[in-house]
Every structure is written in structure tokens, then in C-alpha cells.
Amino acid sequence: MKHVITSYARDESGAVTVDWVVLTAAIVALAVALVLTLTNGSVGVSAGVEAFLSSWSF
């Protein structure tokens, strides 16, 4: 029984999976933050362009 517990405690095969899950979650969070930032920025720019173009009379 002691051999089974020692073997289980030394087994690190799942540690790599946890690392990949954390790394993937961080990349997804950064991608979502980037998309939200770009979306908000582009909405502001397009509103400014719309206001500028609407102020001109053709």
C-alpha cells in the first residue's frame, strides 16, 4: 500500500495538463481583452468620422 501512495505522489503526468490549461486560459483572456479594446476604439473612431463627415455639406 505504501508503494501505491508513493507512486501516486510522485506521478506528475497531470501537472503538464494543468500548466497547459492555465496558459490557454490566460491567452483566451488576453484575446478577449484585446477584442473588447479594439471594438470600443473602433466605435469611437467611427463616431468621430461620422460627425466629421456629417458636418460637411456637399
C-alpha positions as CSV (number, residue, x, y, z in Angstrom):
1,M,0.0,0.0,0.0
2,K,2.9,2.4,0.8
3,H,4.3,1.8,-2.7
4,V,0.9,2.8,-4.3
5,I,0.7,6.0,-2.3
6,T,4.4,6.9,-3.0
7,S,3.9,6.2,-6.7
8,Y,0.8,8.3,-6.8
9,A,2.5,11.2,-5.0
10,R,5.5,11.2,-7.4
11,D,3.3,11.0,-10.6
12,E,3.5,14.3,-12.3
13,S,1.7,13.5,-15.6
14,G,-1.3,15.7,-14.7
15,A,0.9,18.7,-13.8
16,V,1.6,19.4,-17.5
17,T,-2.1,19.4,-18.3
18,V,-2.7,21.9,-15.5
19,D,0.0,24.1,-17.0
20,W,-1.5,24.0,-20.4
21,V,-5.0,24.8,-19.1
22,V,-3.7,27.8,-17.2
23,L,-1.7,29.0,-20.2
24,T,-4.6,28.6,-22.6
25,A,-7.0,30.4,-20.2
26,A,-4.5,33.3,-20.0
27,I,-4.3,33.5,-23.8
28,V,-8.0,33.4,-24.2
29,A,-8.4,36.2,-21.6
30,L,-5.9,38.3,-23.3
31,A,-7.6,37.8,-26.7
32,V,-11.0,38.8,-25.2
33,A,-9.5,41.9,-23.7
34,L,-7.9,42.8,-27.0
35,V,-11.1,42.3,-29.0
36,L,-13.1,44.4,-26.5
37,T,-10.4,47.2,-26.6
38,L,-10.3,47.2,-30.4
39,T,-14.1,47.2,-30.6
40,N,-14.5,50.1,-28.2
41,G,-11.8,52.1,-30.0
42,S,-13.2,51.5,-33.5
43,V,-16.7,52.6,-32.3
44,G,-15.2,55.8,-31.0
45,V,-13.3,56.4,-34.2
46,S,-16.2,55.7,-36.5
47,A,-18.4,58.1,-34.4
48,G,-15.8,60.8,-34.9
49,V,-15.6,60.1,-38.6
50,E,-19.4,60.2,-38.9
51,A,-19.6,63.5,-37.0
52,F,-16.8,65.0,-39.2
53,L,-18.4,63.9,-42.4
54,S,-21.9,65.0,-41.4
55,S,-20.6,68.5,-40.6
56,W,-19.6,68.9,-44.3
57,S,-22.2,69.9,-46.8
58,F,-21.7,68.5,-50.3
